[in-house]
Amino acid sequence: MGIEYLKKASKTPQSGEEDTRRIVSEMLNSIEIGGENKVREYAEKLDNYSGNIVVTAEEIADATSKVSEQLKDDIRFAYDRVRTFAERQLESMTEFESEIAPGLFCGQRLIPIETAGCYVPGGRYAHVASAIMSITTAKVAGVNNVVACSPPKPGTGIHPAILYAMELCGADTILAVGGVQGIAAMAFGLFSGNRADILVGPGNRYVAEAKRILYGKVGIDLFAGPTEIAIISDETADPEIVATDLVGQAEHGLDSPAWLITTSRELADQVISRMSGLITDLPEVQSQAAEAAWSDYGEIVLCENREEAAQQSDIYAAEHLEVQADDLDWWLKRLRNYGSLFLGEETTVAFGDKCSGTNHILPTKSSARYTGGLSVGKFIKTVTYQRMSREANREVAAVTARISRLEGMEAHARTGDVRLQKYFPSETFQTTG
């Protein structure tokens, strides 16, 4: 039968990239030249904010006093689980040294990077969880200096709950600046005096493009764009839950893709019939975002069998992938391309996004084909070293010399020659092919 699109998106996650790239490139160039004054200018122009860029201890204390005890408990709940999961990731990484041949020792070390720049979105929504995901993971990895930034509100600064979370998770410097100017400030070491070695955290298409352009000058967690969800379902799925989960991600923004891959036409029809009502029932801002996202980026794909559904899912390589279908172990073993996987209706993207433990900073735009999401390992350099006895040079130096001369690299070859001559002066070696 082949796949059948019961709903096809009119846009893709790549739509509008050229305009975004032009705007972001111009902003980055002007900030690199104009420095802190240019950042302040953009903050005033784009966010209507002219307060402190570097958040003070007094401002953090004032913000903390405005956060309810229930919300503080909830933030600590999420922090504890994200930290615990990150600690388990760290435990899975090991340093070692091994004698891979007589006298030849090779090893690896795990070295945390020095400075991380953590971006925490705060525009349409107050993304408290993003502060927890990025800052906590960096600190567990052993990063010495975490600079975090988030967009300020006019006249008030960063959302109090975000500030509380940043402080709880261990941010060393907090900047009240967002968007491209926030990314640039961390990358160029403005206000903090510490240039970021890596930039992490989710954001809108302008933030994502700024990270992409800066990649090379600094590291980044991953190439990302608007958030995505894909749901695989069969006839056993609950259409109300499937539709609700699709809408749950579509509210993120006008360009947030939501995809349903199903082997059941009946299930697809029931989901379609529910979408409009669920979207309309949202508050106005969320409803407008979800309506545009579903209209322009939503897709429903009907597949003949579960293998065909798995193949289609791997093509999408969705940031978030839910499976609401029979035989969850089969899907866990079969699926290959996703940022984070949610197995069964008992879990959902929002659980991972907010507090259950796994990280929500994940690959989008099909980049899950080659990378996973943010983890402790993103903040740690896995570096190698070697040491060798003189006797081991007998083989290694000679082979190096021969391969180097085959490649036409005579100076390389002579680094082997000189050691053979020093360590074994009375012997003759074949150092040419």
C-alpha positions in Angstrom: 0.0 0.0 0.0 2.8 2.5 0.9 2.3 5.5 3.2 -0.7 7.8 2.7 -0.8 11.4 4.0 -4.2 12.1 5.6 -2.8 15.6 6.4 0.2 17.1 4.7 2.1 20.1 6.1 2.4 23.2 3.9 5.7 24.2 5.6 8.7 22.4 6.9 11.1 23.2 9.8 13.4 24.8 7.2 10.9 27.4 6.0 12.1 31.0 6.3 15.8 30.1 7.1 17.3 32.6 4.7 15.7 35.7 6.2 16.6 34.5 9.7 20.2 33.9 8.8 20.6 37.4 7.3 19.1 39.1 10.4 21.1 37.1 12.9 24.4 37.5 11.0 24.0 41.3 11.0 23.3 41.4 14.7 26.2 39.2 15.6 28.6 41.3 13.5 27.4 44.5 15.1 27.7 43.1 18.7 31.2 41.8 18.0 32.2 45.3 17.0 30.1 47.3 19.4 30.5 45.1 22.5 28.5 45.6 25.7 27.0 48.9 24.5 25.5 47.3 21.5 24.0 44.5 23.6 22.4 47.2 25.8 21.1 48.9 22.7 19.5 45.7 21.4 18.0 44.9 24.9 16.4 48.3 25.0 15.1 48.1 21.4 13.9 44.5 21.3 12.9 43.9 25.0 12.2 47.4 26.2 14.7 46.7 29.0 17.3 49.2 30.4 18.0 47.7 33.8 21.1 45.8 35.0 22.4 43.3 32.6 24.4 41.4 35.3 21.9 40.3 37.8 22.9 41.2 41.4 22.6 39.1 44.6 19.9 41.5 45.8 17.9 41.1 42.7 18.1 37.3 43.1 17.0 37.5 46.7 14.1 39.8 45.8 13.0 37.4 43.0 13.2 34.4 45.4 10.9 36.1 47.8 8.3 36.3 45.1 8.3 32.6 44.3 5.7 30.6 46.2 6.8 27.7 48.4 4.8 25.3 46.3 6.7 26.4 43.2 10.0 26.2 44.9 9.2 22.6 45.9 8.3 21.8 42.4 11.5 23.3 41.0 13.5 21.4 43.5 11.6 18.2 42.6 12.6 18.7 38.9 16.2 19.7 39.9 16.7 16.5 42.0 15.6 14.2 39.2 17.5 16.0 36.4 20.6 16.0 38.7 20.3 12.3 39.6 19.9 11.3 35.9 23.0 13.5 35.0 25.0 11.8 37.8 24.1 8.4 36.4 25.3 9.6 33.0 28.6 10.7 34.5 29.0 7.4 36.3 28.7 5.6 32.9 31.7 7.5 31.6 35.2 6.3 32.5 38.8 7.2 32.2 41.2 4.4 31.4 44.8 3.4 30.4 45.5 0.2 28.6 48.7 -1.5 27.4 47.5 -2.2 23.9 50.8 -3.7 22.9 54.0 -4.5 24.8 55.3 -1.2 26.1 52.6 0.9 24.4 50.1 2.5 26.8 47.1 4.4 25.5 44.4 6.1 27.6 41.7 8.6 27.8 40.9 11.4 30.2 37.6 13.2 30.8 38.1 16.9 31.2 35.2 19.3 31.9 35.2 22.4 29.8 36.0 25.7 31.6 33.0 27.9 30.7 29.5 27.1 29.6 26.9 29.6 28.3 23.4 28.4 29.1 20.5 30.1 27.3 17.1 30.0 29.1 14.1 31.0 27.0 11.7 33.5 28.6 9.7 35.2 25.9 6.1 33.8 25.5 6.6 31.3 28.3 8.7 31.2 31.5 10.9 28.2 30.7 12.0 27.3 34.3 12.7 23.7 33.2 15.3 24.9 30.6 17.4 26.5 33.4 17.3 23.2 35.3 18.2 21.1 32.2 21.2 23.1 31.1 22.8 24.5 34.3 22.4 21.4 36.4 23.9 19.2 33.7 26.9 21.5 33.3 27.6 21.6 37.0 27.3 17.8 37.4 29.8 17.5 34.6 32.2 19.7 36.5 32.1 22.9 34.5 33.9 25.6 36.6 32.1 28.6 35.3 28.5 28.7 34.1 27.1 31.9 32.6 23.4 31.8 32.1 21.1 34.4 30.4 17.4 34.8 29.9 15.2 37.5 28.3 14.1 40.2 30.7 10.6 41.6 31.0 10.3 45.4 30.6 11.0 47.1 33.9 11.2 43.9 36.0 14.0 41.7 34.5 14.1 38.0 34.4 11.0 36.0 35.6 11.4 35.4 39.3 11.0 31.6 39.0 13.6 31.4 36.3 16.0 33.4 38.5 15.3 31.1 41.5 16.0 28.0 39.3 19.2 29.5 37.9 20.5 30.2 41.4 19.4 26.8 42.8 21.2 25.0 39.9 24.5 26.8 40.4 24.8 29.5 37.8 27.9 31.6 38.5 26.9 34.7 36.5 23.3 35.5 35.4 22.7 38.0 32.6 19.3 39.7 32.0 19.5 39.6 28.3 17.9 37.3 25.7 17.7 36.5 22.0 20.7 36.9 19.7 22.2 39.5 21.9 22.2 37.1 24.9 23.9 34.4 22.8 26.5 36.9 21.6 27.2 38.2 25.1 28.0 34.7 26.3 30.0 33.8 23.2 32.1 37.0 23.3 32.6 37.0 27.1 30.7 40.3 27.5 29.7 41.4 31.0 31.2 38.3 32.6 34.7 38.4 31.3 34.5 34.7 30.5 34.1 33.6 26.9 31.9 30.6 26.6 33.6 27.4 25.4 30.2 25.9 24.6 26.7 27.4 24.2 23.7 25.3 25.2 20.0 25.6 25.6 16.8 25.9 23.5 15.5 29.0 21.9 13.6 30.4 18.9 14.8 30.3 15.4 17.0 33.4 15.9 18.7 31.9 18.9 19.2 28.6 17.1 20.7 30.4 14.1 23.0 32.5 16.3 24.4 29.3 17.7 24.8 27.8 14.3 26.7 30.8 12.9 29.0 30.9 16.0 29.8 27.2 15.9 33.5 26.8 15.4 34.3 29.9 17.4 32.5 28.1 20.3 31.1 24.7 20.7 27.3 24.2 20.7 25.1 21.5 22.2 23.4 20.7 18.9 21.8 22.3 15.8 18.3 23.0 16.8 15.2 24.8 15.7 11.5 24.9 16.7 10.4 22.1 18.9 8.8 19.0 17.3 6.7 16.0 18.3 6.0 12.8 16.5 3.6 10.1 17.8 3.4 6.5 16.6 0.1 4.9 17.3 -1.9 1.8 16.4 -5.5 0.8 17.0 -4.8 0.3 20.7 -4.1 4.0 21.3 -6.5 6.4 23.0 -7.3 9.1 20.4 -8.0 11.7 23.1 -4.6 11.3 24.6 -2.9 11.2 21.2 -4.6 14.5 20.1 -3.9 16.1 23.5 -0.2 15.3 23.3 0.0 16.7 19.7 -1.6 20.0 20.9 0.6 20.0 23.9 3.7 20.5 21.7 2.0 22.7 19.1 1.3 25.4 21.6 5.1 26.1 21.7 4.9 28.3 18.7 3.7 29.1 15.2 6.3 26.9 13.6 6.3 23.8 15.9 5.8 20.6 13.8 3.4 17.9 15.2 3.3 14.6 13.3 1.1 11.5 13.8 2.3 8.2 12.3 -0.4 5.5 12.6 -1.3 2.1 11.3 -5.0 2.8 12.0 -7.2 4.9 9.8 -9.9 4.9 12.4 -7.5 6.3 15.0 -6.3 9.0 12.6 -9.9 10.1 11.8 -10.7 10.3 15.5 -7.6 12.4 16.2 -8.4 14.8 13.4 -11.9 15.3 14.7 -10.6 16.3 18.1 -7.8 18.7 17.2 -9.8 21.8 16.5 -11.8 21.6 19.7 -8.7 21.0 21.8 -6.9 23.9 20.2 -9.9 26.3 20.5 -10.3 25.4 24.2 -6.8 26.8 25.0 -6.2 30.4 26.2 -5.9 32.8 23.4 -2.1 33.0 23.1 -1.6 29.3 23.2 -4.6 28.7 20.9 -3.2 31.0 18.2 0.2 29.3 18.4 -1.2 25.8 18.3 -3.7 26.6 15.5 -1.0 28.0 13.2 1.5 25.2 14.0 -1.1 22.4 13.3 -2.4 24.1 10.2 1.0 24.8 8.6 3.3 22.1 10.1 1.0 19.3 11.2 1.0 15.9 9.4 -0.8 12.6 9.7 0.7 9.6 7.9 -1.1 6.3 7.5 1.2 3.3 7.3 0.4 -0.3 6.3 2.3 -1.9 9.2 4.5 -1.2 12.1 7.7 -1.7 10.2 6.6 0.9 7.7 5.7 3.2 10.6 9.1 2.8 12.1 10.8 3.6 8.8 8.7 6.8 8.5 9.6 7.8 12.0 13.3 7.4 11.4 12.9 9.7 8.3 11.3 12.4 10.5 14.0 11.8 13.2 11.8 13.8 15.6 13.0 15.7 18.6 10.4 14.1 20.8 8.9 10.7 19.8 6.0 9.1 21.6 5.0 5.5 21.0 1.4 4.6 22.0 1.2 1.2 20.4 1.4 -2.5 21.3 4.6 -4.3 22.1 6.7 -1.4 23.3 9.9 -3.5 23.6 9.8 -4.1 19.8 9.6 -0.3 19.2 12.4 0.4 21.7 14.7 -2.1 19.9 13.7 -1.0 16.3 13.6 2.8 16.4 16.9 4.5 15.7 16.4 8.3 15.1 14.9 10.5 17.8 16.0 13.0 20.4 14.1 11.4 23.3 11.7 8.5 23.3 8.5 8.2 25.4 7.1 4.6 25.5 3.5 4.1 26.4 0.6 6.5 27.1 1.7 6.6 30.8 4.5 9.0 29.9 4.5 12.0 27.6 6.7 14.7 26.3 5.7 17.2 28.9 6.9 14.9 31.7 10.4 14.9 30.2 10.2 18.6 29.4 9.5 19.6 32.9 10.6 17.2 35.7 10.9 13.5 35.1 14.7 13.4 34.7 15.8 13.1 31.1 17.0 16.2 29.4 14.7 18.3 27.2 17.4 20.0 25.2 17.2 17.9 22.1 18.0 17.7 18.3 15.5 19.0 15.8 15.3 19.4 12.0 16.2 15.7 11.5 19.6 16.1 13.3 18.6 13.2 15.6 20.0 11.1 12.7 23.5 11.8 14.0 23.3 13.2 17.5 21.5 12.8 20.8 20.4 15.6 23.1 22.2 17.5 25.9 24.0 15.3 28.3 26.9 15.4 30.8 29.1 14.2 28.0 28.5 17.5 26.0 30.3 19.4 28.7 33.3 17.0 29.0 36.1 16.6 26.5 37.2 13.0 26.0 40.9 13.4 25.3 43.5 10.7 24.6 47.1 10.3 25.6 49.9 7.7 25.1 53.2 6.8 26.5 55.7 4.2 25.2 58.8 2.3 26.2 61.9 2.5 24.0 61.5 -1.1 23.1 58.0 -0.5 21.7 59.6 2.0 19.3 61.2 -0.9 17.5 57.9 -1.6 15.7 56.0 1.6 16.0 58.8 4.0 14.8 59.6 1.8 11.8 56.0 1.4 10.7 55.4 5.1 11.1 58.4 5.9 9.0 57.3 3.6 6.2 53.7 4.8 6.2 54.9 8.5 6.3 57.1 7.9 3.2 54.3 6.2 1.4 52.3 9.3 2.0 55.1 11.6 0.9 55.6 13.1 4.4 59.4 12.9 4.8 59.6 15.0 7.9 57.1 12.7 9.7 59.2 9.7 8.7 62.3 11.2 10.2 60.7 11.6 13.6 60.7 7.8 13.6 64.2 7.5 12.1 65.8 9.6 14.8 64.4 7.5 17.6 65.4 4.3 16.0 69.0 5.6 15.6 69.1 6.8 19.2 67.5 3.7 20.9 69.0 1.0 18.7 72.3 2.5 17.3 73.7 -0.9 16.3 70.7 -2.1 14.4 69.4 -1.5 10.9 65.7 -1.0 10.2 63.6 -1.0 7.0 62.1 2.5 7.0 60.9 2.7 3.4 58.2 0.7 1.7 
